[in-house]
Amino acid sequence: MVLRAGIVGCGGISRSHATAYTNLDGVTLTALCDINPDALHARADEHGVSSLYTDYEAMFQEEKLDVVSVCTHAPQHAPVAIAAAKSGVNVLCEKPLSIDLQSADQMLAACAEAGVRLAISHQYRFTPIFQEAKAWIESGRIGEVRSVREVGKGRPAGFELMEMGVHYFDEMDFFLGGIAWIHAQITYQGHEVGAEDIMPSRQLCKTDRRDNGIVAGDTMLIHIRGQSGTYGIMELYCREPRQGWMMGPHILGSEGQLMIKPNPDDGRDEMWYCPFDVSFAAHTPQWERVRFDPEIFMIGNKPWPGRHSIWGARDMVDAIRDNRQPELGGAKALTSLECVSAVYESHFTRARAELPLKDRRHPLVKRL
Ligand SMILES: NC(=O)c1ccc[n+]([C@@H]2O[C@H](COP(=O)([O-])OP(=O)(O)OC[C@H]3O[C@@H](n4cnc5c(N)ncnc54)[C@H](O)[C@@H]3O)[C@@H](O)[C@H]2O)c1
């Protein structure tokens, strides 16, 4: 059976979803929707799609889709996903899942009620290098994992938390075997964040077009406790934006370290290994790049060496065919957003925030 895929929101990330659906076996990119006709036609022309919509409800009613990628900004994720569920369409939703847990819970409930899947598009964990890193860890190659560290791209922390932070939480969930609790401290312009510092994400980060709802703080230090007892550390602070080497996990084990970082020249992930539990400048020559069999990057007859959406989309498509939940489906779809709320809850209560949170209200909105 050929699966019929659609996309709502034809901006930047939709290119990656469209390419995924046109390259996965047994899937056809059937229909596209965007309220902006220029964006809609640009993506349609690239992929030869002729069923085009400016109203997603109409697309769901007319197209009998099997799966839709929700590629709008965060505030529109819940209404689009709920409409898709009501039409019996499986949902692959871009991150962040939504702007708060209450609407995310409604998305999950609507999908469960309709008997369709809801998965979040944190594609990193599905990529071959992340899978290899996990296999190295499980084989004992770096001993016992002590910590996983991540640093933001340099945008104000409240904004960055919803951008890269949610990806990093998913990495932590992947490498730490689940997340137990979070302890965080947040500052804004040098002082501890209070209710007066809560603001819309577009006010906090004027240099990015995306809308991430209500946020707070320009600096965050986040301590993440894994279910396995090991921990993660996330540092988000303002500096000159840099892509490249900053973005990716640094995993310290009792007998060695791993780093997965995208090379700034081509954006492709590289995995590096060092045979020390903690390294100093003198150990620099000991870091070595791990080379992989090029075969592991192949889907069909093409290599996919970056953090392409195809890796997560493939899991969703396989889940539909195999009649199972996707790896990041069901309650797992909520984890990274749950962590965002836990960061704010922990900061304001000055205590650990255990997952899942009992109070589903937005921790910032309730303090306004
Ligand atoms: N997983 C990743 O690695 C990754 C990477 C980039 C972006 N993203 C996420 O993808 C989402 C989209 O980001 P982007 O950079 O592509 O944004 P974008 O601004 O480039 O595109 C969003 C598109 O949605 C359209 N849109 C808005 N409301 C709509 C509606 N009601 N119906 C149909 N279309 C509508 C807009 O017209 C626009 O074309 C964000 O949530 C972002 O965080 C994820």
The ligand as an ORCA input file, in Angstrom:
! r2SCAN-3c Opt
* xyz 0 1
  N      13.372     19.442     13.613
  C      14.196     20.393     13.197
  O      15.405     20.195     13.113
  C      13.627     21.739     12.831
  C      14.388     22.626     12.062
  C      13.808     23.850     11.696
  C      12.532     24.193     12.142
  N      11.841     23.310     12.929
  C      10.489     23.655     13.440
  O       9.579     23.675     12.333
  C       8.550     24.651     12.541
  C       8.512     25.581     11.328
  O       9.739     26.274     11.244
  P      10.171     26.962      9.847
  O      11.529     27.505     10.053
  O       9.929     26.031      8.736
  O       9.120     28.172      9.801
  P       8.775     29.094      8.527
  O       8.377     30.425      9.089
  O       9.870     29.044      7.531
  O       7.503     28.364      7.887
  C       6.253     28.266      8.534
  C       5.185     28.241      7.458
  O       3.910     27.965      8.059
  C       2.943     28.709      7.336
  N       1.697     28.817      8.106
  C       1.428     29.604      9.180
  N       0.147     29.408      9.604
  C      -0.384     28.482      8.778
  C      -1.662     27.850      8.719
  N      -2.652     28.157      9.566
  N      -1.898     26.942      7.732
  C      -0.901     26.624      6.846
  N       0.328     27.185      6.869
  C       0.593     28.088      7.826
  C       3.631     30.036      7.075
  O       2.990     30.787      6.043
  C       5.038     29.590      6.719
  O       5.211     29.392      5.328
  C       8.880     25.364     13.849
  O       8.112     24.804     14.897
  C      10.374     25.058     14.042
  O      10.780     25.054     15.398
  C      12.359     22.100     13.256
*
